[in-house]
Amino acid sequence: MSEAGAAAAQTADWVAAWSEALRTVEVDVLHAEDLLRRLHRDPEYVPEVPAGDTWTSPDVVGPVPAQFAERARRLLARQEEVGAALEEAMHHVRHQTRALAKLDRAESRPVFLDTAV
């Protein structure tokens, strides 16, 4: 294979790797967006958490190819929106948990009222 052919193949592999990496992140963002929609729509919804499901960093080297720059910017904006929405949801849950804990403590103590007869 010529040097030009090897460089073209390497470039094609690089572009394909970035395309797959962006696709993987897009799927993760779609799942997070769907989770938020379901939680807002149905307060009783409890998502299943897959056991041992961990995120793995895409194996890409170098800058995002120019042809994917706008796609990557839009994806970053969506990630930031989802992150902010998840942060807000966690804050709401913590607030509700603290409020419920206060109610539980208040209801568990006996209350006596001493009045003169």
N, C-alpha and C positions, 0 to 999 in steps of 0.2 A: 504494500500500500504506500502510495506516495505521501510525502509530508503534508501536502494540502488535503489529501483524502483523510489522513489521520486527524488533522485539525478539525475538519468538517464533522467527522464522526464524534470527536470529543465534544464539539459544540452542540451537536444534536443530542448527545447523552446529557449534557449540562442542562439544556433547555427542557428535555424530558424529565429530568430529576426535579427541576424547579416547578414544572407543571404539576407533577405528582405531589410535591410538597404543598403547593398552594391548594390543590384539590383536597388533600387530607385535612388541612386546617379549615377549609370551607365546610367540610362535613362536620367537624367538631363544633364550629360556630352555629351551623344549622341545628345541631342537636341541642345546644345551649339555648338558642332562640326558641325552639320548640318546647323545651322544658319550662322556660319562663311563661310562654303562652298558656301552657297547660296549668301551671300553678295559679296564674291570674284568673283563668276561666273556671277552675274547679278547686276550691280551697281544701277539699278532702283528698285531692290527688297526692299520692305518695310515690315518688319515682323509685324505680328499682336501681340499685347501684351495683353494677357488675363487679364481681369479686376479682381483685387483682388487675383491674383495667387501669393501666397507667399510660400516660402520654410519653411518646418517644420523639425526641427532636428529629426533624427530617435530616437526612444525610445529604446536604447540599453544600457546595463550597463556592464562594465568590458572590458577587452582587446579583441581585434579581435581574434577569434579562430585561432589556428595555421593553420588549413586547408584553411583559407581564407587570410593568410598573403600575399602571392604573388599576389593574386587578388587585395587586398587592396593597395599594393605598386604600381601596374600598374595603378590602378584607380587614385591614388594620382598624379602620373606622368602625366596622361592625364589631370587631373584637372589643374595642374600647366601650362601645355602647352596651354590649352584653355584660362586660365586666362591671360597668357602673350599675346596671340593673340588678346583677347578682349581689353586688355590695349593698344596694338598697334593700333587697329582699332579706339578706342576712341581718342587716340592722333592724328591720321590722321584726324578724323572728326573735332576735335577742331582746328587743323591747317587750314583745309579747310574753316571752319566757320569764323575764323579770317580773312582769305584772302578775302572771299566774303564780309565781313562787310566793309573792306577797299575799295573794289570796289564800293559797294553801296554808301558809303560816298562820294567817289570821283565823281561818276556820278551824284549825287544829287545837287552838288554845281554848280552855274553858273560860267563860266570861261570867262573872258574878256581879250582881248589882245589889248593894246594901242600901236599903231604905228604912227610915224610921217608921214604926207602925203606930 
